[in-house]
């Protein structure tokens, strides 16, 4: 099955790009007319995934973050956030709520937020090579005005 | 976008606005901590009424200030959270940790 629309964007892992990343995904999704709450959920999940790349994957360096967003005919949106950073040794552990290696100011809730705000979160990681996080959510179908 | 600090009667209010993420939380944290360490408030009110977006970095921001205020013998009040902010805060269980208040009028305490 092919997506009905797709966009790709890549940018440096500077923290100033966190806002750029979620705003770009939101702008792409606007054509699906999502509800305010769906859009807020997706922006938050994207922000968490991108922040993980910046804080963890490229911890002491600057690398490239790749985002691919796809719109499917059944109303599902999928967003893949990928890096070529350090990778995650133990994905299960990393996804545990409150677990963090990010220091005092990080709550360790990134994956918990992604899981709570999206329908599905898939994480693939190769230590030393990078990580990809795929977020999926089905948008609520609203009746079209004028039939 | 950012933070405005208001000092009155032993209470420091941080009026947060715009988007809170890992990038913007850093500046907010530095502003708050600098003033808290100087003024030693009994109470730190974090007012979220003008926050348009917040991810889990906002939770880190609240938790860090909670620890700081606890170390100084003070307390933290989280006020006026919009619904989307409240969802993340309750996901973190922070509503059990810090006092959450609605309808706090921090603007009027400005002099």
gemmi code that builds the backbone of each chain (N, CA, C; Angstrom):
import gemmi

chains = {
    "A": [
        ("UNK", (0.843, -1.202, 0.000), (0.000, 0.000, 0.000), (0.879, 1.253, 0.000)),
        ("UNK", (0.508, 2.173, -0.867), (1.274, 3.419, -0.944), (0.559, 4.517, -0.178)),
        ("UNK", (1.323, 5.380, 0.483), (0.662, 6.504, 1.157), (0.079, 7.455, 0.119)),
        ("UNK", (-0.959, 8.204, 0.525), (-1.531, 9.147, -0.447), (-0.736, 10.440, -0.500)),
        ("UNK", (0.048, 10.677, 0.538), (0.952, 11.835, 0.497), (2.100, 11.592, 1.470)),
        ("UNK", (3.204, 12.231, 1.194), (4.398, 11.990, 2.006), (5.284, 13.218, 1.985)),
        ("UNK", (5.965, 13.486, 3.098), (6.962, 14.562, 3.098), (8.185, 14.118, 3.883)),
        ("UNK", (9.321, 14.636, 3.478), (10.564, 14.343, 4.189), (11.269, 15.648, 4.492)),
        ("UNK", (11.854, 15.687, 5.681), (12.611, 16.877, 6.042), (13.800, 16.422, 6.885)),
        ("UNK", (14.922, 17.080, 6.724), (16.067, 16.773, 7.584), (16.685, 18.078, 8.057)),
        ("UNK", (17.249, 18.035, 9.249), (17.779, 19.273, 9.848), (18.815, 18.907, 10.899)),
        ("UNK", (19.609, 19.870, 11.296), (20.642, 19.633, 12.313), (20.015, 19.472, 13.694)),
        ("UNK", (20.699, 18.717, 14.543), (20.171, 18.425, 15.879), (20.432, 19.565, 16.873)),
        ("UNK", (20.136, 20.806, 16.453), (20.233, 21.948, 17.368), (18.887, 22.058, 18.087)),
        ("UNK", (18.930, 22.388, 19.392), (17.666, 22.392, 20.137), (16.683, 23.431, 19.593)),
        ("UNK", (17.185, 24.464, 18.933), (16.292, 25.469, 18.354), (15.380, 24.847, 17.293)),
        ("UNK", (15.760, 23.679, 16.754), (14.953, 23.036, 15.714), (13.811, 22.184, 16.260)),
        ("UNK", (13.689, 22.068, 17.577), (12.577, 21.294, 18.149), (11.237, 21.904, 17.738)),
        ("UNK", (11.144, 23.228, 17.846), (9.919, 23.921, 17.450), (9.674, 23.827, 15.957)),
        ("UNK", (10.759, 23.935, 15.182), (10.664, 23.816, 13.721), (10.096, 22.451, 13.331)),
        ("UNK", (10.597, 21.392, 13.979), (10.195, 20.031, 13.625), (8.698, 19.811, 13.850)),
        ("UNK", (8.202, 20.162, 15.032), (6.774, 19.890, 15.299), (5.871, 20.803, 14.464)),
        ("UNK", (6.331, 22.053, 14.209), (5.518, 22.970, 13.398), (5.451, 22.488, 11.949)),
        ("UNK", (6.557, 21.925, 11.454), (6.600, 21.434, 10.076), (5.663, 20.240, 9.897)),
        ("UNK", (5.713, 19.305, 10.850), (4.819, 18.146, 10.774), (3.364, 18.607, 10.860)),
        ("UNK", (3.091, 19.547, 11.752), (1.719, 20.056, 11.907), (1.250, 20.715, 10.619)),
        ("UNK", (2.126, 21.463, 9.959), (1.751, 22.145, 8.710), (1.418, 21.113, 7.627)),
        ("UNK", (2.187, 20.026, 7.580), (1.925, 18.975, 6.591), (0.580, 18.284, 6.867)),
        ("UNK", (0.269, 18.070, 8.138), (-0.962, 17.360, 8.509), (-2.220, 18.210, 8.329)),
        ("UNK", (-2.033, 19.520, 8.190), (-3.186, 20.436, 8.133), (-4.164, 20.034, 7.024)),
        ("UNK", (-3.658, 19.457, 5.913), (-4.520, 19.053, 4.791), (-5.529, 17.977, 5.187)),
        ("UNK", (-5.276, 17.270, 6.291), (-6.205, 16.241, 6.767), (-7.240, 16.815, 7.734)),
        ("UNK", (-7.134, 18.113, 7.985), (-8.053, 18.794, 8.891), (-8.191, 18.098, 10.252)),
        ("UNK", (-7.084, 17.878, 10.927), (-7.154, 17.212, 12.238), (-7.835, 18.109, 13.277)),
        ("UNK", (-8.327, 17.509, 14.350), (-8.892, 18.327, 15.424), (-7.738, 19.007, 16.171)),
        ("UNK", (-8.087, 20.028, 16.934), (-7.089, 20.766, 17.705), (-6.356, 19.805, 18.649)),
        ("UNK", (-7.116, 18.880, 19.238), (-6.498, 17.986, 20.214), (-5.607, 16.931, 19.523)),
        ("UNK", (-6.028, 16.439, 18.354), (-5.167, 15.512, 17.608), (-3.845, 16.173, 17.230)),
        ("UNK", (-3.946, 17.418, 16.781), (-2.749, 18.140, 16.371), (-1.820, 18.373, 17.572)),
        ("UNK", (-2.405, 18.720, 18.708), (-1.600, 18.940, 19.914), (-0.895, 17.643, 20.330)),
        ("UNK", (-1.617, 16.522, 20.262), (-1.033, 15.222, 20.623), (0.155, 14.892, 19.728)),
        ("UNK", (-0.026, 15.061, 18.422), (1.026, 14.699, 17.467), (2.229, 15.628, 17.619)),
        ("UNK", (1.968, 16.921, 17.780), (3.084, 17.867, 17.968), (3.896, 17.506, 19.206)),
        ("UNK", (3.191, 17.120, 20.270), (3.892, 16.771, 21.507), (4.746, 15.526, 21.311)),
        ("UNK", (4.176, 14.505, 20.649), (4.921, 13.259, 20.421), (6.145, 13.506, 19.544)),
        ("UNK", (5.992, 14.314, 18.499), (7.123, 14.632, 17.619), (8.202, 15.378, 18.399)),
        ("UNK", (7.765, 16.295, 19.235), (8.708, 17.060, 20.049), (9.529, 16.145, 20.966)),
        ("UNK", (8.864, 15.135, 21.534), (9.563, 14.177, 22.402), (10.590, 13.372, 21.606)),
        ("UNK", (10.187, 12.892, 20.439), (11.083, 12.057, 19.630), (12.303, 12.860, 19.173)),
        ("UNK", (12.065, 14.094, 18.742), (13.162, 14.940, 18.261), (14.088, 15.328, 19.427)),
        ("UNK", (13.498, 15.607, 20.583), (14.310, 15.951, 21.755), (15.210, 14.777, 22.143)),
        ("UNK", (14.685, 13.552, 22.042), (15.517, 12.372, 22.317), (16.742, 12.331, 21.403)),
        ("UNK", (16.563, 12.644, 20.123), (17.695, 12.660, 19.186), (18.745, 13.680, 19.643)),
        ("UNK", (18.258, 14.847, 20.080), (19.171, 15.933, 20.443), (19.874, 15.644, 21.775)),
        ("UNK", (19.092, 15.186, 22.762), (19.643, 14.999, 24.111), (20.442, 13.698, 24.210)),
        ("UNK", (19.981, 12.633, 23.530), (20.615, 11.326, 23.690), (21.436, 10.888, 22.476)),
        ("UNK", (20.780, 10.783, 21.311), (21.457, 10.208, 20.139), (22.711, 11.000, 19.772)),
        ("UNK", (22.556, 12.321, 19.736), (23.694, 13.186, 19.390), (24.119, 13.989, 20.626)),
        ("UNK", (24.326, 13.310, 21.723), (24.558, 13.959, 23.003), (25.649, 15.037, 22.989)),
        ("UNK", (26.844, 14.687, 22.563), (27.921, 15.674, 22.600), (28.350, 16.102, 21.216)),
        ("UNK", (27.410, 15.982, 20.295), (27.758, 16.295, 18.917), (26.521, 16.837, 18.208)),
        ("UNK", (26.709, 17.279, 16.989), (25.561, 17.709, 16.189), (25.465, 16.779, 14.986)),
        ("UNK", (24.295, 16.185, 14.811), (24.090, 15.293, 13.667), (22.838, 15.681, 12.924)),
        ("UNK", (22.414, 14.815, 12.020), (21.223, 15.137, 11.234), (20.036, 14.299, 11.713)),
        ("UNK", (18.902, 14.951, 11.846), (17.647, 14.284, 12.207), (16.775, 14.243, 10.949)),
        ("UNK", (16.226, 13.061, 10.663), (15.397, 12.880, 9.468), (13.954, 12.599, 9.893)),
        ("UNK", (13.028, 13.313, 9.330), (11.608, 13.029, 9.600), (10.899, 12.694, 8.288)),
        ("UNK", (10.174, 11.600, 8.287), (9.302, 11.259, 7.157), (7.882, 11.171, 7.706)),
        ("UNK", (6.972, 11.915, 7.121), (5.567, 11.834, 7.543), (4.735, 11.345, 6.369)),
        ("UNK", (3.836, 10.397, 6.634), (2.992, 9.833, 5.576), (1.527, 9.900, 5.967)),
        ("UNK", (0.707, 10.198, 4.968), (-0.742, 10.172, 5.155), (-1.280, 8.978, 4.385)),
        ("UNK", (-2.103, 8.176, 5.056), (-2.654, 6.971, 4.433), (-4.143, 7.149, 4.160)),
        ("UNK", (-4.645, 6.342, 3.213), (-6.048, 6.472, 2.807), (-7.042, 6.169, 3.922)),
        ("UNK", (-6.635, 5.363, 4.893), (-7.566, 5.014, 5.973), (-7.562, 6.045, 7.109)),
        ("UNK", (-6.937, 7.210, 6.879), (-6.963, 8.257, 7.895), (-5.841, 8.154, 8.911)),
        ("UNK", (-4.917, 7.224, 8.675), (-3.781, 7.075, 9.594), (-2.647, 7.996, 9.157)),
        ("UNK", (-1.991, 8.604, 10.137), (-0.758, 9.326, 9.834), (0.384, 8.575, 10.502)),
        ("UNK", (1.501, 8.447, 9.786), (2.670, 7.835, 10.397), (3.844, 8.800, 10.254)),
        ("UNK", (4.613, 8.906, 11.314), (5.737, 9.839, 11.342), (6.957, 9.087, 11.845)),
        ("UNK", (7.982, 9.050, 11.005), (9.213, 8.386, 11.434), (10.277, 9.441, 11.740)),
        ("UNK", (10.848, 9.358, 12.943), (11.922, 10.276, 13.346), (13.185, 9.435, 13.494)),
        ("UNK", (14.189, 9.744, 12.684), (15.361, 8.872, 12.610), (16.649, 9.665, 12.845)),
        ("UNK", (17.606, 9.004, 13.487), (18.926, 9.636, 13.652), (20.006, 8.616, 13.352)),
        ("UNK", (21.225, 9.094, 13.217), (22.366, 8.206, 13.027), (23.320, 8.378, 14.207)),
        ("UNK", (22.710, 8.462, 15.394), (23.482, 8.720, 16.605), (23.916, 7.447, 17.315)),
        ("UNK", (24.028, 7.541, 18.642), (24.674, 6.485, 19.421), (23.838, 5.204, 19.550)),
        ("UNK", (22.538, 5.297, 19.281), (21.693, 4.117, 19.438), (21.357, 3.849, 20.899)),
        ("UNK", (20.428, 2.918, 21.105), (19.980, 2.593, 22.466), (20.335, 1.128, 22.740)),
        ("UNK", (21.090, 0.884, 23.808), (21.491, -0.487, 24.153), (20.279, -1.332, 24.551)),
        ("UNK", (19.454, -0.755, 25.415), (18.322, -1.496, 25.956), (17.044, -0.677, 25.745)),
        ("UNK", (16.358, -0.955, 24.638), (15.184, -0.153, 24.265), (14.077, -0.256, 25.313)),
        ("UNK", (13.871, -1.461, 25.820), (12.816, -1.671, 26.809), (13.033, -0.796, 28.051)),
        ("UNK", (14.275, -0.786, 28.489), (14.645, 0.028, 29.657), (14.434, 1.517, 29.361)),
        ("UNK", (14.876, 1.932, 28.172), (14.771, 3.354, 27.792), (13.321, 3.808, 27.762)),
        ("UNK", (12.407, 2.858, 27.486), (11.000, 3.232, 27.367), (10.271, 3.226, 28.713)),
        ("UNK", (10.927, 2.768, 29.758), (10.288, 2.752, 31.076), (10.036, 4.175, 31.559)),
        ("UNK", (8.803, 4.458, 32.034), (8.537, 5.793, 32.548), (9.489, 6.142, 33.695)),
        ("UNK", (9.936, 7.355, 33.727), (10.823, 7.942, 34.744), (12.283, 7.476, 34.614)),
        ("UNK", (12.560, 6.561, 33.673), (13.956, 6.190, 33.481), (14.587, 7.211, 32.551)),
        ("UNK", (15.716, 7.788, 32.962), (16.412, 8.721, 32.078), (17.911, 8.686, 32.325)),
        ("UNK", (18.661, 8.962, 31.269), (20.099, 9.163, 31.415), (20.399, 10.625, 31.098)),
        ("UNK", (19.338, 11.420, 31.058), (19.470, 12.819, 30.630), (19.736, 13.808, 31.749)),
        ("UNK", (19.894, 13.310, 32.981), (20.208, 14.225, 34.080), (18.963, 14.718, 34.797)),
        ("UNK", (19.194, 15.606, 35.770), (18.157, 16.069, 36.693), (16.961, 16.755, 36.048)),
        ("UNK", (17.225, 17.478, 34.970), (16.142, 18.277, 34.398), (15.281, 17.498, 33.404)),
        ("UNK", (15.604, 16.219, 33.180), (14.793, 15.420, 32.279), (13.910, 14.485, 33.104)),
        ("UNK", (12.628, 14.435, 32.756), (11.682, 13.679, 33.570), (11.687, 12.188, 33.250)),
        ("UNK", (12.252, 11.818, 32.107), (12.229, 10.403, 31.708), (10.860, 9.968, 31.216)),
        ("UNK", (10.122, 10.924, 30.668), (8.743, 10.629, 30.263), (8.503, 10.707, 28.764)),
        ("UNK", (9.581, 10.890, 28.002), (9.431, 11.058, 26.554), (8.641, 9.940, 25.899)),
        ("UNK", (9.054, 8.698, 26.112), (8.356, 7.578, 25.483), (6.955, 7.392, 26.064)),
        ("UNK", (6.802, 7.636, 27.365), (5.477, 7.515, 27.985), (4.503, 8.502, 27.356)),
        ("UNK", (4.971, 9.714, 27.088), (4.126, 10.718, 26.443), (3.790, 10.268, 25.016)),
        ("UNK", (4.800, 9.793, 24.284), (4.554, 9.327, 22.910), (3.505, 8.213, 22.913)),
        ("UNK", (3.661, 7.254, 23.836), (2.734, 6.122, 23.880), (1.332, 6.548, 24.278)),
        ("UNK", (1.272, 7.531, 25.171), (-0.033, 7.952, 25.637), (-0.773, 8.805, 24.586)),
        ("UNK", (-0.025, 9.569, 23.785), (-0.658, 10.493, 22.843), (-0.828, 9.918, 21.438)),
        ("UNK", (-0.150, 8.796, 21.150), (-0.263, 8.202, 19.815), (-0.889, 6.807, 19.944)),
        ("UNK", (-1.341, 6.231, 18.820), (-1.913, 4.886, 18.871), (-0.815, 3.832, 18.960)),
        ("UNK", (0.310, 4.121, 18.311), (1.374, 3.126, 18.276), (2.744, 3.802, 18.213)),
        ("UNK", (3.696, 3.249, 18.948), (5.075, 3.762, 18.922), (5.996, 2.572, 18.703)),
        ("UNK", (6.774, 2.613, 17.616), (7.731, 1.534, 17.363), (9.147, 2.079, 17.384)),
        ("UNK", (10.010, 1.379, 18.070), (11.392, 1.847, 18.186), (12.331, 0.775, 17.649)),
        ("UNK", (13.189, 1.184, 16.712), (14.232, 0.282, 16.249), (15.557, 0.961, 16.509)),
        ("UNK", (16.497, 0.220, 17.093), (17.764, 0.873, 17.388), (18.941, -0.062, 17.180)),
        ("UNK", (19.992, 0.474, 16.602), (21.245, -0.250, 16.472), (22.314, 0.525, 17.211)),
        ("UNK", (22.811, -0.013, 18.331), (23.844, 0.715, 19.069), (25.013, 1.090, 18.150)),
        ("UNK", (25.405, 2.340, 18.214), (26.497, 2.840, 17.375), (26.055, 3.293, 15.995)),
        ("UNK", (24.817, 2.938, 15.603), (24.374, 3.290, 14.246), (23.186, 4.245, 14.210)),
        ("UNK", (22.331, 4.128, 15.202), (21.204, 5.057, 15.217), (19.892, 4.425, 15.634)),
        ("UNK", (18.883, 5.269, 15.678), (17.567, 4.864, 16.171), (16.497, 5.426, 15.250)),
        ("UNK", (15.408, 4.656, 15.068), (14.245, 5.255, 14.416), (13.017, 4.990, 15.275)),
        ("UNK", (12.222, 6.026, 15.411), (10.977, 5.944, 16.177), (9.838, 6.211, 15.207)),
        ("UNK", (8.907, 5.273, 15.099), (7.761, 5.476, 14.211), (6.493, 5.636, 15.042)),
        ("UNK", (5.835, 6.760, 14.812), (4.623, 7.118, 15.546), (3.430, 6.986, 14.608)),
        ("UNK", (2.371, 6.363, 15.066), (1.165, 6.249, 14.233), (-0.061, 6.704, 15.010)),
        ("UNK", (-0.956, 7.351, 14.277), (-2.222, 7.756, 14.888), (-3.310, 7.814, 13.820)),
        ("UNK", (-4.461, 7.288, 14.151), (-5.598, 7.383, 13.226), (-6.381, 8.647, 13.565)),
        ("UNK", (-6.585, 9.475, 12.553), (-7.346, 10.701, 12.780), (-8.828, 10.389, 12.709)),
        ("UNK", (-9.541, 11.066, 13.578), (-10.989, 10.900, 13.635), (-11.587, 11.420, 12.326)),
        ("UNK", (-12.489, 10.631, 11.739), (-13.143, 11.067, 10.497), (-14.332, 11.933, 10.851)),
        ("UNK", (-14.347, 13.124, 10.327), (-15.490, 13.981, 10.610), (-16.373, 14.088, 9.375)),
        ("UNK", (-17.682, 14.189, 9.569), (-18.561, 14.263, 8.403), (-18.188, 15.464, 7.539)),
        ("UNK", (-18.171, 15.255, 6.236), (-17.819, 16.343, 5.332), (-19.055, 17.201, 5.094)),
        ("UNK", (-18.883, 18.502, 5.223), (-20.013, 19.407, 5.006), (-20.443, 19.340, 3.544)),
        ("UNK", (-21.711, 19.493, 3.261), (-22.281, 19.450, 1.907), (-22.040, 18.110, 1.223)),
        ("UNK", (-22.036, 17.062, 2.015), (-21.994, 15.723, 1.485), (-20.726, 15.429, 0.738)),
    ],
    "B": [
        ("UNK", (7.078, 35.299, 23.942), (7.459, 33.957, 24.392), (8.490, 34.023, 25.506)),
        ("UNK", (8.313, 33.249, 26.588), (9.330, 33.191, 27.621), (8.775, 33.263, 29.018)),
        ("UNK", (9.398, 34.119, 29.799), (9.012, 34.155, 31.204), (9.093, 35.565, 31.755)),
        ("UNK", (8.119, 35.893, 32.606), (8.152, 37.141, 33.348), (8.059, 36.801, 34.825)),
        ("UNK", (8.898, 37.423, 35.639), (8.901, 37.108, 37.068), (8.327, 38.271, 37.854)),
        ("UNK", (7.442, 37.931, 38.787), (6.812, 38.955, 39.616), (7.053, 38.598, 41.079)),
        ("UNK", (7.566, 39.555, 41.836), (7.861, 39.326, 43.251), (6.873, 40.085, 44.103)),
        ("UNK", (6.199, 39.398, 45.021), (5.320, 40.113, 45.955), (5.149, 39.324, 47.248)),
        ("UNK", (5.402, 39.986, 48.364), (5.153, 39.424, 49.697), (5.681, 38.002, 49.865)),
        ("UNK", (6.906, 37.782, 49.519), (7.491, 36.463, 49.729), (7.124, 35.421, 48.695)),
        ("UNK", (6.305, 35.830, 47.719), (5.940, 34.902, 46.646), (6.567, 35.350, 45.332)),
        ("UNK", (7.221, 34.414, 44.686), (7.751, 34.690, 43.354), (6.845, 33.986, 42.347)),
        ("UNK", (6.288, 34.762, 41.404), (5.442, 34.162, 40.384), (6.172, 34.189, 39.047)),
        ("UNK", (6.253, 33.059, 38.421), (6.821, 32.970, 37.076), (5.685, 32.822, 36.084)),
        ("UNK", (5.475, 33.876, 35.292), (4.434, 33.834, 34.260), (5.051, 33.265, 32.997)),
        ("UNK", (4.746, 32.009, 32.726), (5.345, 31.350, 31.572), (4.463, 31.577, 30.349)),
        ("UNK", (5.099, 31.745, 29.204), (4.280, 31.930, 28.003), (4.934, 31.303, 26.781)),
        ("UNK", (4.110, 31.064, 25.770), (4.615, 30.500, 24.516), (4.761, 28.996, 24.581)),
        ("UNK", (5.862, 28.483, 24.043), (6.051, 27.043, 23.933), (7.145, 26.576, 24.894)),
        ("UNK", (6.853, 25.544, 25.681), (7.862, 25.000, 26.589), (8.358, 23.678, 26.028)),
        ("UNK", (9.615, 23.682, 25.582), (10.260, 22.442, 25.158), (11.669, 22.421, 25.754)),
        ("UNK", (12.459, 21.455, 25.358), (13.809, 21.317, 25.893), (14.639, 22.578, 25.634)),
        ("UNK", (14.393, 23.220, 24.482), (15.144, 24.414, 24.099), (14.760, 25.624, 24.960)),
        ("UNK", (13.447, 25.877, 25.069), (13.012, 27.089, 25.777), (13.044, 26.909, 27.297)),
        ("UNK", (12.937, 25.644, 27.767), (12.905, 25.399, 29.217), (14.220, 25.832, 29.876)),
        ("UNK", (15.299, 25.756, 29.123), (16.619, 26.085, 29.661), (16.666, 27.544, 30.136)),
        ("UNK", (16.170, 28.430, 29.279), (16.180, 29.851, 29.594), (15.255, 30.145, 30.780)),
        ("UNK", (14.073, 29.492, 30.779), (13.117, 29.701, 31.864), (13.726, 29.254, 33.190)),
        ("UNK", (14.384, 28.088, 33.149), (15.009, 27.520, 34.341), (16.063, 28.461, 34.901)),
        ("UNK", (16.904, 29.004, 34.025), (17.984, 29.886, 34.481), (17.438, 31.160, 35.104)),
        ("UNK", (16.392, 31.723, 34.466), (15.754, 32.938, 34.991), (15.171, 32.677, 36.382)),
        ("UNK", (14.426, 31.578, 36.504), (13.751, 31.280, 37.773), (14.790, 31.012, 38.862)),
        ("UNK", (15.746, 30.128, 38.569), (16.705, 29.726, 39.600), (17.559, 30.893, 40.089)),
        ("UNK", (17.966, 31.754, 39.167), (18.772, 32.924, 39.528), (18.021, 33.781, 40.536)),
        ("UNK", (16.734, 34.019, 40.263), (15.933, 34.878, 41.136), (15.581, 34.167, 42.442)),
        ("UNK", (15.283, 32.883, 42.372), (14.954, 32.131, 43.596), (16.139, 32.147, 44.554)),
        ("UNK", (17.337, 31.937, 44.017), (18.502, 31.891, 44.889), (18.806, 33.250, 45.504)),
        ("UNK", (18.471, 34.309, 44.788), (18.709, 35.662, 45.287), (17.632, 36.077, 46.289)),
        ("UNK", (16.358, 35.829, 45.954), (15.252, 36.362, 46.751), (14.755, 35.380, 47.824)),
        ("UNK", (15.081, 34.107, 47.682), (14.620, 33.089, 48.635), (13.120, 33.184, 48.952)),
        ("UNK", (12.259, 33.041, 47.972), (10.813, 33.137, 48.222), (10.317, 31.962, 49.075)),
        ("UNK", (9.208, 32.204, 49.801), (8.573, 31.096, 50.538), (7.767, 30.246, 49.577)),
        ("UNK", (7.303, 30.895, 48.525), (6.415, 30.240, 47.587), (6.810, 30.606, 46.153)),
        ("UNK", (6.880, 29.587, 45.317), (7.119, 29.830, 43.892), (5.874, 29.398, 43.131)),
        ("UNK", (5.236, 30.356, 42.458), (4.054, 30.025, 41.663), (4.462, 29.972, 40.195)),
        ("UNK", (4.218, 28.842, 39.569), (4.454, 28.730, 38.132), (3.108, 28.832, 37.439)),
        ("UNK", (2.920, 29.925, 36.721), (1.632, 30.194, 36.094), (1.690, 29.832, 34.612)),
        ("UNK", (0.876, 28.835, 34.218), (0.925, 28.293, 32.845), (-0.167, 28.865, 31.942)),
        ("UNK", (-0.881, 29.913, 32.420), (-2.069, 30.342, 31.662), (-1.752, 30.772, 30.228)),
        ("UNK", (-0.537, 31.255, 29.973), (-0.241, 31.713, 28.608), (0.664, 30.754, 27.835)),
        ("UNK", (0.664, 29.492, 28.282), (1.489, 28.488, 27.594), (0.683, 27.837, 26.467)),
        ("UNK", (1.224, 27.902, 25.263), (0.512, 27.353, 24.096), (0.877, 25.894, 23.816)),
        ("UNK", (2.085, 25.522, 24.243), (2.552, 24.162, 23.968), (3.504, 23.744, 25.077)),
        ("UNK", (3.410, 22.488, 25.493), (4.390, 21.986, 26.448), (4.606, 20.493, 26.232)),
        ("UNK", (5.874, 20.073, 26.197), (6.155, 18.632, 26.160), (6.745, 18.226, 27.516)),
        ("UNK", (7.337, 17.057, 27.612), (7.760, 16.580, 28.932), (8.916, 17.399, 29.523)),
        ("UNK", (9.516, 18.277, 28.725), (10.524, 19.186, 29.274), (9.915, 20.080, 30.346)),
        ("UNK", (8.613, 20.369, 30.196), (7.907, 21.177, 31.188), (7.795, 20.448, 32.522)),
        ("UNK", (7.696, 19.112, 32.440), (7.650, 18.301, 33.657), (8.996, 18.385, 34.379)),
        ("UNK", (10.074, 18.284, 33.593), (11.412, 18.435, 34.151), (11.586, 19.799, 34.805)),
        ("UNK", (11.003, 20.803, 34.163), (11.084, 22.174, 34.688), (10.384, 22.269, 36.050)),
        ("UNK", (9.190, 21.688, 36.142), (8.442, 21.733, 37.411), (9.172, 20.905, 38.477)),
        ("UNK", (9.607, 19.688, 38.105), (10.271, 18.815, 39.082), (11.557, 19.428, 39.630)),
        ("UNK", (12.330, 20.025, 38.747), (13.588, 20.654, 39.157), (13.357, 21.810, 40.116)),
        ("UNK", (12.303, 22.623, 39.836), (12.009, 23.758, 40.713), (11.445, 23.265, 42.050)),
        ("UNK", (10.705, 22.157, 41.980), (10.176, 21.557, 43.212), (11.330, 21.149, 44.129)),
        ("UNK", (12.338, 20.511, 43.539), (13.495, 20.086, 44.336), (14.244, 21.279, 44.908)),
        ("UNK", (14.412, 22.305, 44.082), (15.129, 23.500, 44.529), (14.393, 24.168, 45.688)),
        ("UNK", (13.075, 24.325, 45.551), (12.292, 24.989, 46.587), (12.246, 24.152, 47.859)),
        ("UNK", (12.224, 22.849, 47.683), (12.226, 21.953, 48.840), (13.530, 22.109, 49.620)),
        ("UNK", (14.640, 22.206, 48.885), (15.944, 22.363, 49.516), (16.032, 23.688, 50.279)),
        ("UNK", (15.265, 24.693, 49.817), (15.307, 26.004, 50.461), (14.174, 26.160, 51.480)),
        ("UNK", (13.414, 25.108, 51.685), (12.330, 25.145, 52.663), (11.074, 25.842, 52.170)),
        ("UNK", (10.958, 26.028, 50.868), (9.764, 26.685, 50.328), (8.887, 25.687, 49.597)),
        ("UNK", (7.853, 26.201, 48.905), (7.002, 25.275, 48.165), (6.664, 25.807, 46.769)),
        ("UNK", (6.137, 24.909, 45.968), (5.821, 25.247, 44.581), (4.328, 25.094, 44.346)),
        ("UNK", (3.756, 26.081, 43.685), (2.361, 25.993, 43.276), (2.321, 26.054, 41.752)),
        ("UNK", (1.622, 25.103, 41.152), (1.461, 25.095, 39.707), (0.068, 25.633, 39.417)),
        ("UNK", (0.000, 26.739, 38.669), (-1.291, 27.416, 38.532), (-1.743, 27.568, 37.088)),
        ("UNK", (-3.062, 27.592, 36.935), (-3.704, 27.947, 35.662), (-3.229, 27.143, 34.452)),
        ("UNK", (-3.239, 25.826, 34.603), (-2.795, 25.001, 33.487), (-3.885, 24.850, 32.440)),
        ("UNK", (-3.583, 25.156, 31.176), (-4.539, 24.832, 30.113), (-4.700, 23.314, 30.044)),
        ("UNK", (-5.785, 22.853, 29.421), (-6.104, 21.426, 29.431), (-4.959, 20.557, 28.896)),
        ("UNK", (-4.324, 21.009, 27.796), (-3.285, 20.161, 27.210), (-2.051, 20.059, 28.102)),
        ("UNK", (-1.795, 21.124, 28.877), (-0.672, 21.075, 29.819), (-1.027, 20.128, 30.966)),
        ("UNK", (-2.258, 20.220, 31.405), (-2.727, 19.403, 32.517), (-2.636, 17.905, 32.196)),
        ("UNK", (-2.873, 17.565, 30.926), (-2.794, 16.143, 30.521), (-1.401, 15.578, 30.768)),
        ("UNK", (-0.381, 16.342, 30.428), (0.994, 15.868, 30.610), (1.354, 15.841, 32.090)),
        ("UNK", (0.906, 16.860, 32.806), (1.212, 16.935, 34.236), (0.587, 15.754, 34.978)),
        ("UNK", (-0.645, 15.379, 34.612), (-1.266, 14.255, 35.324), (-0.678, 12.918, 34.873)),
        ("UNK", (-0.212, 12.870, 33.627), (0.488, 11.667, 33.152), (1.732, 11.408, 34.009)),
        ("UNK", (2.370, 12.498, 34.396), (3.599, 12.393, 35.198), (3.284, 12.192, 36.681)),
        ("UNK", (2.013, 12.327, 37.050), (1.639, 12.203, 38.453), (2.088, 13.395, 39.280)),
        ("UNK", (2.431, 14.491, 38.586), (2.949, 15.667, 39.293), (1.876, 16.384, 40.096)),
        ("UNK", (0.624, 16.161, 39.686), (-0.460, 16.821, 40.415), (-0.514, 16.320, 41.856)),
        ("UNK", (0.159, 15.188, 42.102), (0.202, 14.684, 43.475), (1.377, 15.286, 44.244)),
        ("UNK", (2.347, 15.786, 43.505), (3.585, 16.292, 44.114), (3.483, 17.788, 44.437)),
        ("UNK", (3.169, 18.560, 43.424), (3.086, 20.001, 43.620), (1.629, 20.400, 43.772)),
        ("UNK", (1.410, 21.499, 44.449), (0.043, 21.974, 44.628), (-0.443, 22.586, 43.313)),
        ("UNK", (-1.625, 22.186, 42.890), (-2.170, 22.699, 41.644), (-3.343, 23.610, 41.953)),
        ("UNK", (-3.285, 24.833, 41.435), (-4.368, 25.785, 41.693), (-4.945, 26.319, 40.400)),
        ("UNK", (-6.234, 26.568, 40.431), (-6.886, 27.181, 39.271), (-7.332, 28.587, 39.644)),
        ("UNK", (-7.433, 29.413, 38.650), (-7.957, 30.755, 38.880), (-7.066, 31.649, 39.714)),
        ("UNK", (-5.758, 31.409, 39.656), (-4.830, 32.293, 40.354), (-4.611, 33.523, 39.483)),
        ("UNK", (-4.847, 34.690, 40.046), (-4.749, 35.903, 39.218), (-3.394, 36.557, 39.452)),
        ("UNK", (-2.372, 36.049, 38.773), (-1.053, 36.591, 39.046), (-0.855, 37.967, 38.408)),
        ("UNK", (-1.645, 38.257, 37.361), (-1.479, 39.547, 36.705), (-1.771, 40.694, 37.657)),
        ("UNK", (-2.756, 40.475, 38.524), (-3.169, 41.559, 39.398), (-2.204, 41.797, 40.558)),
        ("UNK", (-1.296, 40.833, 40.766), (-0.325, 41.046, 41.835), (0.839, 41.907, 41.350)),
        ("UNK", (0.790, 42.215, 40.066), (1.859, 43.031, 39.491), (1.741, 44.460, 39.994)),
        ("UNK", (2.885, 45.067, 40.229), (2.797, 46.440, 40.731), (3.286, 47.448, 39.721)),
    ],
}
model = gemmi.Model(1)
for chain_id, residues in chains.items():
    chain = gemmi.Chain(chain_id)
    for i, (resn, *xyz) in enumerate(residues, 1):
        res = gemmi.Residue()
        res.name, res.seqid = resn, gemmi.SeqId(i, " ")
        for name, pos in zip(("N", "CA", "C"), xyz):
            atom = gemmi.Atom()
            atom.name, atom.element = name, gemmi.Element(name[0])
            atom.pos, atom.b_iso = gemmi.Position(*pos), 0.0
            res.add_atom(atom)
        chain.add_residue(res)
    model.add_chain(chain)
structure = gemmi.Structure()
structure.add_model(model)
structure.setup_entities()
